[in-house]
Amino acid sequence: MAVATMLWQQVVERGFSLTLITHQLPFWFLVFALFLPRVALAVAWLQGVLLPFHLVGWIPLVFAILLPRAVVLYLIYLDQGISLWFVIHLVVALLVWAGGGHTYRRRRGDI
């Protein structure tokens, strides 16, 4: 218990913490966008969650269709800066982009 108290005091003194903060983006969006970013963006747009971010024009729409994880990262950066949510979404995006283009091939015995 004393170790936890000491760590908490160090965090408070330095002003740095890795808490899961939310500002304008709701918690459901941050979690849902990890798994289905296009659907999360569509639902957030229909609910009016994205209005404070002023995403107008063709470029945000094209990016939301082609690279939805990039738009989610941009929204999180605008809302919170580089936070724990941003890092989590960045790691998931890198994992998806690194391994998402591979197709699974079953080995055939006659090759």
CORWO-V697489 format. One record per run of one state. SS is the DSSP state (A for helix, B for strand, O for the rest). FROM is the first residue (numbers start at 1). LEN is the number of residues. If there is no record, write none. Layout:
{{SS FROM LEN} {SS FROM LEN}}
//
This chain:
{{O 1 1} {A 2 13} {O 15 12} {A 27 9} {O 36 1} {A 37 11} {O 48 1} {A 49 5} {O 54 4} {A 58 9} {O 67 1} {A 68 13} {O 81 3} {A 84 16} {O 100 12}}
//
